Amino acid sequence: MRVSQHAVEPCPQTVPSVSRARPGARPPRRVLPLALLAVALAFVSVLATMPSAHAATDLRGYLIGRINQVRVASGLPALAERAELDAFAQQHTQRMAAAGTLFHDAADPTNAMRWAQNVGYGDCPCSVEHAFELSASHIANILDRGFREVGVGLVQDRHGYWWITEQFAG
């Protein structure tokens, strides 16, 4: 599933453009320091939103929270995060990102009676999750009454795309 950046919750990782009143016109000297300050603040805010070593953990928590929000809103119990599922999902996501293609893993990571995967990639994790929620087969996994646990893997590739695996088990 490829997701465009035009989803409901776009990632805030772009620098706003700055325009001038007249092309080639020189701004008054009093405006220049304010303009430089605005550009510097925009740059700092972009740096603050760039992925860090802890970003994947924070994003994993966001995605699991969103999955559970959708489940609870539908009258279902929240899923418990399971470290083994996180690890399995992370390894699977790393393989997909390295190969540059989406695929499902045929292995059952938990010997559970039921399990399923949602896999996708896109410009930001929130847009991928939004696409999952709009897809009949993916939302069916999220809302499956037989699942009790979830794990999530996330990888940002060298092109800036986020690869995601949501591993469900019951």
Protein Blocks (a to p, Z undefined) as FASTA:
>chain_A
ZZdfkbfbdcffbccddddfbghiacdfklmmmmmmmmmmmmmmmmmmpccfklmmmmmm
mmmmmmmmmmmmnopacddddfklmmmmmmmmmmmmmnopacddfbdfklpabdcddddd
dfbfklmmmmmmmpmklmmmmmpmkbcbdcddddddfkopacddddddZZ
